[in-house]
Amino acid sequence: LKAGPTLALTPPMGWNSYDSFIAAVKESDVVAAAKAMKTYLQPYGWNYVVIDYLWYDPEKTVDANGRWLPSSSKYPSATGDTGFKSMAEQVHAQGLNFGIHLMRGVPRLSVDSKKSPIADSTFTAPQAANTNDKCAWDDHMYGVKGDSDAGKAWYDSIYKQYAGWDVDFVKVDDMMNPYGGNVTHAAEIEAVHNSIIKTGRSIVLSLSPGPFQTKDVAVLNANANMWRQVNDFWDNSGSLSSMANEFDAALAWSTTNGITQGHWPDADMLPLGTIGNRACQFSKNVQVQVMTLWSIMPSPLMFGGMPIKLNNDAWTVALLTNDEVLAVNQDALGARGKRVAQQGKSEVWAKDMSGGRKAVALCTRDTQDATVSATFAQLGVSGSVTVRDLWNKKDVTGITDKISVNVPHERALLYLISPPGGTVPDVDGGAAGAGGGGSSGRIDGGAAGASGASGSTAVGGNTSSGGRAGTTAVGGSTSRGGSSALGGGSSAVTSGGAGTPAGGSSSSSRSGAAGSSSSSAGKGGSVGSSSSPVAGTSATGSSKGGNSSASGDTAAGGD
């Protein structure tokens, strides 16, 4: 994929601090996360490091023009008006791109008491603000009159500042408000987009929260690189969105016209691995289903767990670095997945791929194993083809006119169908990274790295500073009795084989408090090792009382 004028021609990949830290992440945490990302994830295309919610808290300091400055207690390198520039330099030094979270609007502090002048203009913060427009769950900001000259001047001023801090990614919250009548703030979205363009810097624009706003596809596609399709997605009972919600939203956006390459409905962060001080509470089956759905959609991939814990978590590393699965998400064609069959809680999704190939996901949300099938006619495939099991990284033989497979409960399987002699062609159009000017050569999707220089390319990932060999496949799963046919037919493909987990299932029940845990045997199985991608599948319990952060904070509101 070659660098061109459009950003994010494949879905952005990276790490966001919110799931693990809520608002408590500090400079030392970010630097440690970036170093771990460089080691474990960046060689596979995970290129962004994003500081989320309330980076200006607790000091809540604004500059002379009413713009938030980073907390000096959390970010000691952020001195004066230089803001996050030093922080960005530290992240860029790891070959990664740097991003920050923002709340929509203008600080109430700058409007009510300081009445701050807006930089490079004759306007003031009170003139830009709409004091009747308040976020339902955060009390720091007023909305901005995005279609007014004062409002445009406000957004010009803050994005000029962020470009000066060398920011590469902004996640703007409360742009699509699920708590206030599902309002999309179209004028502000357009104003933010135009302000970013004026900076001359390549900055990816992400919007949140959800739920999906398909009616607003025109304004979203015209202005944002990614936008949330659901409300907050977690791995426990504190989640505001379920896997059923994710499948529904994926279907809604897959059938919505007007989305072009470089603009991606976002299924939310990936609550996987160690999240703050607790383990992911999804079963291993569900974790594989999450990565499969996010890849076939395809959705941006933003890891929410703790990168520093990956050194002792072979399962999660294998889950996040399967280059053949990531190649589906990052394919240079940029096609969107489509649901081709559905019965009950079982679904088949297909995605056109470069080189005339096709990715196929067979999924079930049922608590019992299910036989899931799709004919070549349903998939739009004909003739002699090669079929590859991407999670197990092995070719499958004996398939002539359909795929029919026993899918373990609450899991998904992912296949790649290739025509004889199928190739991965060079495709023009990707985006250089923060530094610009780079180009990647032949790759299954992805963008040049932070410096714009083309390093070694991992298959299916973004260009990075140094490639890495393929990882252990995340194998099959233990089965649970019962099946429901989708499309009929007997199983022609098995979910076992190389990398198939041995043993039964492991279960962990965790309280909402950070660090508290207990374990018990899963349903009908024995406790297996959780440190290896070839361990038994897990059936994890739900957390009570919200999502714990690394500091023990509990999530509240939307993000």
Buried (B, 14 or more C-beta within 10 A) or exposed (E): BBBBEBBBBBBBBBBBBBBBBBBBBBBEBBBBBBBBBBBBBBBBBBBBBBBBBBBBBEEEBBBEBBBBBBBBEBBEBBEEBBBBBBBBEBBBBBBBBBBBBBBBBBBBBBBEEBEBBBBEBEBBBBBBBBEEBBBEBBEBBBBBBBEBEBBBBBBBBBBBBBBBBBBBBBBBBBBBBBBEEBBBBBBBBBBBBBBBEBBEBBBBBBBBBBBBBBEBBEBBBBBBBBBBBBBBBBBBBBBBBEBEBBBBBBBBBBEBEEBEBBBBBBBBBBBBBBBBBBBBBBBBBBBBBBBBBBBBBBBBBBBBBBBBBBEEBBBBBBBBBBBBBBBBBBBBBBBBBBBBBBBEBBBBBBBBBBBBBBBBBBBBBBEBBBBBBBBBEBBEBEEEBBBBBBBBBBEBEEBEEBBBBBBBBBBBBBBBBBBEEBEBEEBEBBBBBBBBEBBBEEBBBBBBBBBBBBBEBBBBBBBBBEBBEEBBBBBBBBBBEEBBBBBEBEBBBBBBBEBBBEBBBBBBBBBBBBEEBEBEBBEEBEBBBBEBBBBBBBBBBEBEEBBBBBBBBBBEBBB
